Amino acid sequence: MTPFFKLNLGGIKIKRKFIIISCMTITLIAIVYLLYQNRTFPIEENSSIYMIGEDPDQGVEIWTTNTQGDPIMNDTVFEVEQESTIVNVHINHEVNTSREYGIIVLQDFIQSSFQVDGVSYNNLYTFESDPLTENIIPLEIDIFDDSKELIILIIREPHVKEKEFDLEKAVNYELIYGKRHLLKSDLELPSEFVEPDGYVSDEQNEIDIFLSSEKEDLQAIASMTENTTLYLHVGNQGLGISVPYAIVGFMDWKQIEIEGENSVLYIESPVDSSDRAIYEFLIPNVEHDTNLQFVAFPFPYENLNERVLFPVQGTFRVVIEGKQ
């Protein structure tokens, strides 16, 4: 895995009541509005189908079924009878244009290999969806004996790299569609969480996860050069409680180490919805332009049971500019 070098600079609690506007004159209000217009929403209680609204007359539905064709429900334990199991991913692409999708499989938030039609994929499987079509992708996954949670991520247009900030495109590529299925019941959370490098108080902006070029403020970015420090801001989605997260990072959709030699960052958000925890990262060297994106999973190893609106949350996709 590509290493991230985490900085531990410490931090102090700073009260700020404004956001520095990025060079593209982007306001967080506009960002939040677009995020909520494009996020993934459950259709109904216990439904295994998620609707992604992109246009009043268009959208994408995603659900999973087992080998018998039965939906794998969100609030039940997915019972795996054999070491190798088939999970069918249904992507109903009700959009008038073609689109490339990528699929990533995680077990306990660690990237896992899988097969599609007898071909093995270590990181990412991609396919092109024609307009207004339903796509069924049979994933053959070797489930590890000690795995507790299975996660399937669907990435839209994974190979697109946008160096110039465009709000609409940024929101579109921020979206990561995810299905999370518990494999065991009565699970325990990690006993230790990584402490943040600092805190920021901001009563005007309640967030879940945001990748910023500033430590104290929310400033969106589209690209950066190597050896640049970035700041991951983490909140509690306005829930008013401390939310546990499992956070992972991808560079060109290969999972990276983000905390020492660990590829999963287990943290807890502040209790106060106006507070954000700050984690600092130093961007490594890359030879070619590389996409970077962080993904957060609230309440890992727990039955979400509608506790949160968004079971998978991504940051804006950022391009690390390479030497070549």
C-alpha positions as CSV (number, residue, x, y, z in Angstrom):
1,M,0.0,0.0,0.0
2,T,1.1,3.5,-0.6
3,P,2.1,5.1,2.7
4,F,0.7,8.4,4.0
5,F,2.9,10.2,6.5
6,K,0.7,11.4,9.3
7,L,1.7,14.6,11.1
8,N,1.2,15.0,14.8
9,L,1.5,18.7,15.4
10,G,-1.1,19.0,18.1
11,G,-3.8,21.6,18.0
12,I,-5.9,24.0,20.0
13,K,-9.6,24.7,20.1
14,I,-10.2,27.7,17.9
15,K,-13.5,29.5,17.6
16,R,-14.2,30.6,14.0
17,K,-17.6,31.8,12.7
18,F,-16.7,32.1,9.0
19,I,-15.3,30.1,6.2
20,I,-12.5,31.3,3.9
21,I,-13.9,31.2,0.5
22,S,-11.8,29.2,-2.0
23,C,-10.2,30.7,-5.0
24,M,-13.3,29.6,-7.0
25,T,-15.6,31.7,-4.8
26,I,-17.4,28.7,-3.4
27,T,-19.7,29.0,-0.4
28,L,-20.4,26.1,1.9
29,I,-24.1,26.8,1.7
30,A,-24.0,26.0,-2.0
31,I,-21.9,22.9,-1.4
32,V,-24.3,21.6,1.3
33,Y,-27.3,22.3,-0.9
34,L,-25.8,20.4,-3.8
35,L,-24.6,17.6,-1.6
36,Y,-28.1,17.0,-0.2
37,Q,-29.6,17.2,-3.7
38,N,-27.2,14.4,-4.9
39,R,-26.7,12.2,-1.8
40,T,-27.9,8.7,-1.5
41,F,-31.2,8.3,0.4
42,P,-33.0,5.2,1.6
43,I,-36.3,4.8,-0.2
44,E,-38.1,3.1,2.6
45,E,-37.5,1.3,5.9
46,N,-35.6,-2.0,5.5
47,S,-35.2,-1.4,1.8
48,S,-32.0,-2.7,0.2
49,I,-32.5,-0.1,-2.6
50,Y,-30.9,3.3,-2.6
51,M,-31.9,6.2,-4.9
52,I,-29.4,8.7,-6.0
53,G,-31.2,11.8,-7.3
54,E,-29.4,13.5,-10.1
55,D,-32.3,15.1,-11.9
56,P,-36.1,15.2,-11.2
57,D,-36.6,12.6,-14.0
58,Q,-33.4,10.6,-13.7
59,G,-31.5,8.7,-11.0
60,V,-29.6,5.6,-10.1
61,E,-30.9,2.7,-8.0
62,I,-28.5,0.3,-6.4
63,W,-29.2,-2.8,-4.4
64,T,-27.7,-6.2,-3.7
65,T,-29.1,-9.8,-3.9
66,N,-27.9,-13.2,-2.9
67,T,-27.4,-16.3,-5.1
68,Q,-31.2,-17.0,-4.8
69,G,-32.0,-13.5,-6.1
70,D,-33.3,-12.3,-2.7
71,P,-32.5,-8.8,-1.6
72,I,-29.9,-8.5,1.0
73,M,-31.6,-6.2,3.6
74,N,-29.8,-3.4,5.3
75,D,-30.7,-4.1,8.9
76,T,-30.1,-7.9,8.9
77,V,-26.9,-10.0,9.2
78,F,-25.8,-11.3,5.8
79,E,-25.4,-15.0,6.5
80,V,-22.5,-16.5,4.5
81,E,-22.8,-20.3,4.3
82,Q,-19.6,-20.9,2.3
83,E,-16.2,-19.3,2.3
84,S,-16.7,-18.1,-1.3
85,T,-20.0,-16.3,-1.8
86,I,-21.8,-14.5,-4.7
87,V,-23.2,-11.0,-4.2
88,N,-25.1,-9.6,-7.1
89,V,-24.8,-5.8,-7.4
90,H,-27.7,-4.2,-9.3
91,I,-27.1,-0.8,-10.7
92,N,-30.2,0.6,-12.4
93,H,-28.8,3.4,-14.5
94,E,-31.8,5.6,-15.2
95,V,-29.8,8.4,-16.8
96,N,-29.9,9.5,-20.4
97,T,-26.1,9.3,-21.0
98,S,-23.5,6.5,-20.7
99,R,-21.4,6.4,-17.6
100,E,-18.4,4.4,-16.3
101,Y,-18.7,2.8,-12.9
102,G,-16.1,1.2,-10.7
103,I,-16.6,-1.3,-7.9
104,I,-14.5,-1.8,-4.8
105,V,-14.9,-4.5,-2.2
106,L,-13.8,-4.0,1.5
107,Q,-13.9,-6.5,4.4
108,D,-13.7,-4.8,7.7
109,F,-12.8,-1.7,5.8
110,I,-9.7,-3.3,4.2
111,Q,-9.7,-3.5,0.4
112,S,-10.3,-7.1,-0.7
113,S,-9.9,-8.9,-4.0
114,F,-12.9,-10.4,-5.8
115,Q,-13.9,-12.0,-9.1
116,V,-16.3,-11.0,-11.8
117,D,-17.1,-13.7,-14.4
118,G,-14.0,-15.7,-13.4
119,V,-11.6,-12.7,-13.7
120,S,-9.8,-11.6,-10.5
121,Y,-9.6,-7.9,-9.4
122,N,-7.4,-6.7,-6.6
123,N,-8.5,-3.1,-6.4
124,L,-11.1,-1.9,-8.9
125,Y,-13.5,-3.4,-11.4
126,T,-14.9,-1.0,-14.0
127,F,-17.6,-1.2,-16.7
128,E,-19.5,1.2,-19.0
129,S,-23.3,1.5,-18.5
130,D,-25.4,2.3,-21.5
131,P,-28.2,4.9,-21.0
132,L,-31.4,3.7,-19.2
133,T,-30.1,0.2,-18.5
134,E,-30.0,-2.2,-15.5
135,N,-26.6,-3.7,-14.9
136,I,-26.2,-6.8,-12.7
137,I,-22.6,-7.5,-11.6
138,P,-22.0,-10.9,-9.9
139,L,-19.2,-10.4,-7.4
140,E,-17.5,-13.6,-6.2
141,I,-15.9,-12.8,-2.8
142,D,-13.8,-15.0,-0.5
143,I,-15.1,-14.1,2.9
144,F,-12.4,-14.3,5.6
145,D,-13.3,-16.2,8.7
146,D,-12.9,-13.3,11.0
147,S,-14.6,-10.7,8.8
148,K,-17.3,-8.7,10.5
149,E,-18.6,-6.3,7.9
150,L,-18.7,-6.4,4.1
151,I,-18.7,-3.2,2.1
152,I,-19.3,-2.7,-1.6
153,L,-18.5,0.7,-3.0
154,I,-19.7,2.0,-6.4
155,I,-17.6,4.8,-7.9
156,R,-18.9,7.0,-10.7
157,E,-16.4,7.8,-13.5
158,P,-13.4,6.6,-11.4
159,H,-10.8,7.6,-14.0
160,V,-11.8,11.2,-14.3
161,K,-9.3,13.7,-12.9
162,E,-10.4,17.3,-12.5
163,K,-7.6,19.7,-11.7
164,E,-9.8,22.8,-12.0
165,F,-12.4,23.3,-9.4
166,D,-16.0,23.1,-10.7
167,L,-18.6,22.8,-8.0
168,E,-21.1,20.7,-9.9
169,K,-18.4,18.3,-11.0
170,A,-16.8,18.2,-7.5
171,V,-20.1,17.2,-6.0
172,N,-20.8,14.6,-8.6
173,Y,-17.4,12.9,-8.1
174,E,-17.7,13.3,-4.3
175,L,-20.6,10.8,-4.4
176,I,-19.6,7.3,-3.5
177,Y,-22.5,4.8,-3.4
178,G,-22.1,2.1,-0.8
179,K,-23.7,-1.0,0.5
180,R,-22.7,-2.1,4.0
181,H,-23.6,-5.6,5.3
182,L,-22.9,-7.0,8.7
183,L,-21.6,-10.6,8.6
184,K,-21.8,-11.2,12.3
185,S,-23.9,-9.9,15.2
186,D,-23.0,-8.7,18.7
187,L,-19.9,-7.0,17.5
188,E,-17.7,-4.6,19.5
189,L,-16.2,-1.4,18.3
190,P,-12.4,-0.9,18.4
191,S,-11.3,-0.2,21.9
192,E,-8.9,2.6,20.9
193,F,-9.5,5.6,18.7
194,V,-6.8,7.9,17.2
195,E,-6.8,11.3,18.8
196,P,-7.1,14.3,16.5
197,D,-4.4,16.9,15.9
198,G,-6.7,19.6,16.9
199,Y,-10.3,20.9,17.1
200,V,-12.2,23.8,15.5
201,S,-15.5,25.3,16.7
202,D,-17.8,26.5,14.0
203,E,-21.4,27.1,14.9
204,Q,-22.5,27.9,11.4
205,N,-21.4,24.7,9.6
206,E,-22.2,21.2,10.7
207,I,-20.4,18.6,8.6
208,D,-19.5,14.9,8.4
209,I,-16.2,14.8,6.6
210,F,-14.4,17.5,4.6
211,L,-10.9,17.6,3.1
212,S,-9.5,21.1,3.3
213,S,-6.3,22.9,2.5
214,E,-6.8,24.9,5.7
215,K,-6.5,23.7,9.3
216,E,-9.1,26.0,10.8
217,D,-11.4,26.6,7.9
218,L,-13.3,24.6,5.2
219,Q,-11.6,25.4,1.9
220,A,-12.3,23.1,-1.0
221,I,-9.5,22.2,-3.4
222,A,-9.2,20.4,-6.7
223,S,-5.5,19.7,-7.0
224,M,-2.3,20.0,-5.1
225,T,1.4,19.1,-5.4
226,E,3.4,16.6,-3.5
227,N,4.6,17.3,0.1
228,T,1.5,19.4,0.7
229,T,-0.3,19.2,4.0
230,L,-4.1,18.5,3.9
231,Y,-6.5,18.6,6.8
232,L,-9.4,16.2,7.3
233,H,-12.3,17.8,9.2
234,V,-14.6,15.4,10.9
235,G,-18.0,16.3,12.5
236,N,-21.0,14.3,13.7
237,Q,-23.5,15.1,11.0
238,G,-25.5,17.4,13.4
239,L,-26.5,14.4,15.6
240,G,-25.2,16.0,18.8
241,I,-23.4,12.8,19.9
242,S,-19.9,11.4,19.5
243,V,-20.0,9.4,16.2
244,P,-17.4,6.6,15.7
245,Y,-16.0,6.4,12.2
246,A,-13.8,4.1,10.2
247,I,-12.0,6.2,7.6
248,V,-10.1,5.0,4.7
249,G,-8.2,6.6,1.8
250,F,-7.7,5.7,-1.8
251,M,-5.1,6.9,-4.4
252,D,-6.3,5.9,-7.8
253,W,-8.6,3.5,-6.0
254,K,-5.9,1.6,-4.2
255,Q,-6.2,1.8,-0.5
256,I,-3.4,3.7,1.3
257,E,-1.9,3.6,4.8
258,I,-3.1,6.7,6.6
259,E,-2.1,6.1,10.2
260,G,1.4,4.7,10.6
261,E,1.2,1.3,9.0
262,N,-2.6,1.1,9.4
263,S,-5.0,1.5,6.4
264,V,-8.0,2.2,8.6
265,L,-8.3,5.3,10.8
266,Y,-10.8,4.6,13.7
267,I,-11.8,7.9,15.3
268,E,-14.6,9.5,17.3
269,S,-16.2,12.8,16.3
270,P,-16.7,15.6,18.9
271,V,-20.0,15.5,20.8
272,D,-20.9,19.1,20.0
273,S,-22.3,19.5,16.5
274,S,-20.5,22.8,16.1
275,D,-17.1,21.2,16.8
276,R,-14.8,19.5,14.2
277,A,-11.9,17.2,14.8
278,I,-8.9,17.9,12.6
279,Y,-6.4,15.3,11.3
280,E,-3.4,16.3,9.3
281,F,-1.8,14.4,6.4
282,L,1.2,15.0,4.3
283,I,0.7,14.1,0.6
284,P,3.4,11.7,-0.7
285,N,5.3,11.9,-4.0
286,V,3.6,10.5,-7.1
287,E,5.0,10.0,-10.6
288,H,1.7,10.7,-12.5
289,D,-1.4,12.7,-11.7
290,T,-3.3,10.6,-9.1
291,N,-6.8,10.9,-7.7
292,L,-7.1,11.1,-3.9
293,Q,-10.3,10.5,-2.0
294,F,-11.2,9.7,1.7
295,V,-14.2,7.7,2.6
296,A,-15.9,7.7,6.1
297,F,-18.1,5.0,7.5
298,P,-20.1,6.0,10.6
299,F,-20.8,3.5,13.3
300,P,-18.5,0.7,12.0
301,Y,-19.6,-2.9,12.8
302,E,-23.0,-1.7,14.0
303,N,-26.5,-2.0,12.6
304,L,-27.2,1.5,11.3
305,N,-30.9,1.0,11.7
306,E,-31.5,4.5,10.2
307,R,-29.2,6.1,12.8
308,V,-27.6,8.1,10.0
309,L,-28.9,9.4,6.7
310,F,-25.6,8.6,4.8
311,P,-24.0,5.2,5.6
312,V,-21.0,6.1,3.4
313,Q,-19.5,9.6,3.1
314,G,-16.8,10.8,0.8
315,T,-14.6,13.9,0.5
316,F,-14.2,15.8,-2.7
317,R,-12.0,14.0,-5.1
318,V,-8.6,15.7,-5.3
319,V,-5.8,15.3,-7.9
320,I,-2.2,15.0,-6.7
321,E,-0.1,16.4,-9.5
322,G,2.7,14.1,-10.6
323,K,6.2,14.8,-11.6
324,Q,5.6,13.8,-15.2
